[in-house]
C-alpha cells in the first residue's frame, strides 16, 4: 500500500470529519442556518483539538507517532495561541485520514469513542 504524506492524510481527514458531522447534523434540523452553525462549531480547529485530547489516551504507539509528526508540520498561522490549536487540529485530521484510508475498523472504533463524547 502506498503511503501518503501527512498533509494529504490531514486533507482527506478534514473532509471525512466534515462529512461525518454533516451526516449527524441533518437529523437535527431542517434549518440551513442552524445546520451551518452546528456544523461549523464541530469542524473548527478548537473543537478538533479538544477531540484529540479525548482520543489521545487510546492511541497506539504508531498512531501517537503520526499525531506527533502531523502536529509538527509547518503551518500558515502566525498567532501563538492559534498555532497550538491549529497544530492539534491538523494532528486530529491526519489521524482521521490515516484511519479512513488504511484501517476502517479502527476508524469506526474511534468514531464510536468520539460519538460517546459529542454533544449536539
N, C-alpha and C positions, 0 to 999 in steps of 0.2 A: 504494500500500500504506500502510495506517495505521501510524504509528509509535507504539509503546508507550513508557511511561515506563520508566526503568531498573529501578525496583523490580519492575515486572511481568516484565521480562526476567529479573531475578535469581530471581524466584519460580518461573517456569517452568524456568529453568536448573537450579535446585536439584532439581526433580522429574525432569527429563531425566537429570541426572547420577546421581541415586539409582537410577533405573530401569536405566541403563547398568550400574552397579555390580552391581545385583541380578541382571541377566542374566548377568554374568560369574561371580558367586559361586555361583549354583545349580548350576553344573557342577563345583564343587569338593568339595561335601559335602552329605550329607542331614541333618546335624545342625542343628536350628534354632538351638541355642546358638552353634555355630561360624559359621553363616550370619550371625547377628546381629553377632557380634564382627568378622568380616571386613568386613561392610558398613559398620558404624559407624566402623571405622578409616579407611575410604576416603571417607566423606561428611562427615567432621568438618572444621571450619574450617581447622585447621592443615594438613591434607592438601591441601585445595583451594588454600590459599595457596602450598604447595610446587609444585602443578601450574601455578599462574600463573607461577612462576619458570621452569618448563620451557618454557612456550609463549610467553613474552613476546618472545623474540628473533624469533619467527616472525610476530608481529602486524603487520598493515598500519598505516599512519598512522591510518586511520579506526577500526580496532579498538583501537589504543592510546588514542584519544580516548574511546571507550566505556569502556574499562578505567579510565582516569583519572577520568571522571565518576562511574562506579559506586563507585570507591574513596572518593570524596568525599561520598557520600550520608550523611546523619545516621544514626547507629546507636545502638541502645539498650544499649550496653555501657559500663561505667564504667572498667574497669581498662585502663591504657595498653597493656600488652603484649598483651592480648587484643584491644584495639581495632585494632591494626595487622593482626593475623591475620584478624580478622573482616572488616575493610575489603577485604583482598586476596581473601578467600573470596567476598565479595559481588561483587567485580570479576570473578572467575572465573565465578561463577554467571550474572552478567549477560551475559557473552560467550557462554556456552553457550546461554543462552536466545535471545540475538540470532541466533546462527548457526542454531539449531534452527528458529526462526520464519522467518528471512529468507534463509538460504543453507545448505541441507542439504549441498551439495557441500563447502563449507568446513568445516561441522560434522564431516563424515566424515573430512576430511583431518586436522583437529585431533585427533579421536578416534584415528586411526591413530598420530599422533605421541605421544599420551599412552599408548596401548596399548604402544608400544615401551618406555616407561618404567615402566609399572605392574609392581609385584612382588606376587604373591599367595602 
